[in-house]
Amino acid sequence: MVLCSVLFASCDMLENHPYATKIDGKTDINTTNAAIIQSSGLKPPFKFAFITDTQGALDEMKDALDIISARGDIDFIVHGGDMTDFGMIKEFVWTRDMLEKYSIPYLTVIGNHDCLGNGKETFNYMFGPENYSLQIGPVYLMMLNTVALEYDYSYPVPDLEFIENEALRIATLNASSPGAVTHSIVVMHAQPYDGQFNNNVAKPFNYYISQLPGMEDDDPARPDGSRAKGLCLNGHNHSTSVTDIFDNGILYYQCANMAKRTFFVITVTEQGYEHEIVNF
C-alpha cells in the first residue's frame, strides 16, 4: 500500500512529449534572442553574465538576476546548461519565465540534466537547436552541446562537423573581409576530459576550436590584465576553475552552480577580455 502511494505521488513527474502538449509562452528563444543581440549594434567593449546549473535554485537565481539587472552594465546573459534537475517541462518553463521577467536578452546551451526524459525535445522546442552561433560585431560566439554521455555516443556530440564548418566559414569571412572576426567565445556545458564529454574526439575538438580567431594568442599575459581574444566557458562540475586543458593558451572558465551563489561577468574589449567572479 505504501509502495502504491509512492507510485501515485510520483505521477506528476511524468509528462507528455512536448509536441503532444501545448507549451505556453515563448519558443525558439535562442534563435530569436541571437537575432536581437546581433542586430543591436553591440560591439566591444561590452559585458555579459554567465550563469549555469540553476537546477531548481530559483531563489538564488532570482537574487543573481536582480544583481545582474541592477548593475545596469550587462548587455546579455548566457546560461551554461542544466536549467533543470529532471528535464521536466515545468522546470524549463520556470527558468524561462524567470529570465523573461528581466529586459536582458539571454542565450542557453543544453546540459546533461536537461536531457533527462523528454528534456532534449523540450529544449529543442522551447530554445531551438543544440548547436548554433552568432556574431556581435567582430566577436564570434559558438554555442555547443557537449553532453555526449546522455546520447550514449550514438549521436554526434560534440558535433565536429558543425564546429569544423563554422571554423571554415569564419576563416573564409576573414579572408574576404580581413578583421571581420577577431574574438571567439565558445560556450558548452561539459568541458573536454570530463566524464560527460566524448573524450575520443577531445583532440580533434581542440584542433577545430583552436582555428577560431583569437583562440591561440601570442601574448597571453597582457600588462592591462586582459586576456587573449578567445576563451571557453562551461559549467557542470559545480565548482569554479580556470584551466588550460590542452596547454595551448586556450583557457576554460568553469563556473560553479547557482546554489553556490556564483556567476561570472565577462567583459569583452577590443584588446581581449576580462573575467570577473561574482559571489553574492
N, C-alpha and C positions, 0 to 999 in steps of 0.2 A: 504494500500500500504506500509506503514511504517512497519506494522507487517510482511508482506511478506518479506521485505528486511531483517529484523532481522532474520527471519527463515532461509533464504538462506545464510545469512552471518554466521549463526551458523552451517552450514552443515559440515564445516571442523572439527567440534567437534565430528562428527560421524565417527567411524572407523569400519572396518571389524573385525570379530573374528580373532585372531592371527593365528589360524590354517588354515584360508582361505586366509591369506595374508602373503607373504614371508617376514620375518624379517631378514634383512641382518645383518651380524656380529655374534659375539659370542652368544651362547645359553648354557643353563645348567651351568651357570657360577659358582654358589655356589659349585656344585659338583666338578667341575674342580679345582677351587681355594682352596677348602678344601683339596683336594688331594695334591696340590702343597705345601701348608703350612705344612701338616702332614709329607710329605716326605723330608722337608727341613733340618731336623736335629735340628730345633729350640728347645731350652729348656730354662728355667729360668736362668738368667734374660733376659726378652725380653719386648718390648713395642708394643702396638697397639693403633691406634687412633680410637675414637668413634665419628662419625658424625651422624646427624639424621635430619629428617624433612627438607630436602633440598627444596622440593616443588617449583621448578622453580627459586629458588635463585641461579641462575647459576654463576653470578659474584662473589657472596660471597663464593660459593662452590669452584670455581677456586682459589680464594685467599687462602682458607683453605688448599686446596690440594697443592698449591705452598709452603705454610709454612711447611706442613707435609713432603713434598718431600725434601725441603731444610734442614730440621733438620738432616736428614741422620741417624736417630736412630729408625725410625718406621718400624717395621717388617711386619705389615699388617694393613688394615683398616676394620672397621666394620661399616656398615650403619644400623641405627636403624629403618628404615622404613619411609614411606611417601616420597618416591623418587619422587612422582608425586602429582599434585593437583587434577587431574580428572581421573586418571587411564588410560590415553591415551598411545597408543603405542609409539608415538613420544616422550613423556615425559620420558618413560623408556629408550628409545634409547639415548636421550640427556644425562641422568645421566650415563648410562653405558659407552657411548663413552668418556665422560669427565674422568671417573675413569680409563678407558683403556689407557689414554694418559700418565699415570704415571706407572712406573715399580714397583708398590707395589701391591701385591695380596689383594683382597678385598672380603668381605662376606656381605650378606644382609639378613634382615628379612622383612616380609611384614607389611605395615602399613594400617590404615583404608582408607586413600585416594587412596592407591594402589589397593584397592578392587573395586573401582567405575567402572561402566560399565563392560567391559570385562577385567578389570585390574587383577583380580585373575588369569585368564587363561594366560594373558600376562606374569605375574610374573612367573608362573609355567613353561611356555615355555622358557623364557629368563634366569631365575635364578635357577629354579629347585623346589624341594619340599619346603613346607612352614615350615616343622619341620625337622631338621637334626642336626647332631652333628659331632664333630671332636675332635681329641686328639693331643696335642702338647707336646711331652714329657710326663711329669706327670700332665699336665694341660688339663682338660676336658672342652670343650665349647658346650653348648646346645643352639641351635637357634630355637626360637619358634614363632608361630603365636598366638597372644593373642587378636586379634581384633574381639571378638565374636559378637558384635553388628552388624557388617557388614554381618553376616551369619544368622541373625535372630534366633540364638540359635538352628538352625536345623542341625548344623554341629559341631563336637566336637572341640570346640575352648575354652580354650586351650585343646590340645589332652592329656588327663590324661593317657590314655593307653600308648601313646608314652613315656611320662615322667616316668611313673612307670616302664616300660620295660627297659628304659635306666638306671634308678637308680639301678634296679636289675642286669643289665648287668655289670655295673661298680663295684657293690658290689661283684659280682662273680669273676670279674677280679682281684680285690684286695685280695680276699680270696685265689686265686691260685697264685698270684704274689704280695705279700704284698708291698705296696708303689708304685704300678704301676700308680695309680692316687691319687694325694694329693691335687690338687687345682680344683675348679669348678667355671665356669663363665656361667651365664645364661643371654641371650640377648633376649629382647622382645620389642614390640613397646609400648604397654599399660601395666601399672603395675596393680597388684590386687587392687580392690576397686575403680578403675577408671570406668567411665561410659561405656567404650568400653569393659571392661573385663567381663566375665561371673562370677559374684560375688557369684552365687550359689555354685561354686566349688572353691572359693578362699582358703578356709581352706584345702581341700584335695590337692590343688595345692601347698600350703605351705608345707604340710606334705611330699610330694614326693620330692620337691626341697630340703628340709632340710636333706634328706637322702644322698645327694651327698657329696662326700668327701670334707672336709674343710669348708662346709657351716656354720655349727654351731660351733663356736670357744670358747674354754675355756678362752682364753686370748685376748679379743678384743682390749685392749689398750696396744700397744707394745712400748717399750722405743725408738725404732728407727723410730717410726711414721708410720710404715707399718700396714696394717690391716690383718684380718683373711685370710684364703686361699680360700674363696669363696665370690662372690658378684653377684649382678644382675644389668643389665644396661637396661635403657629404654629411650624413647623419648616421643613424642605425645603431651605433655602439654605445649610445647613452653616456658618452664622455667627450671631453674636449681635447683635441690634439692637433699638432701641425707636423706633417710627415713628408719627407722627400722619399717616396716609396721606391722609386727607380733610380735614385741617386743621379738625377739629371737636371735638378733645379726646379722641377715642377712640384709645387707644394700642394698637398691635400689638406684642407682645413676641415676638420671634423667637429661638428657642434654637438653639445650634449642635448639630451631630450628636454622637452618643455617642462616636465615635472621638476627638473633641477633648476628651473627659473633662469635659463641662459639663452641668449640669442646673439648673433653676430650682426655687425654693421660693416658692410664693405663699401669703401669709398674708392671709386674709380676715377683716376686723374689722367691727364694727358701723359704723364711720365710712367704710371703704373697703377698700383692700388695700395690701399691701407686697410688693415684688418683690426676691427675693434670688438672685443668681447664685452658684452653687456650682461652683468649679473644683477638681478633685481629681486 
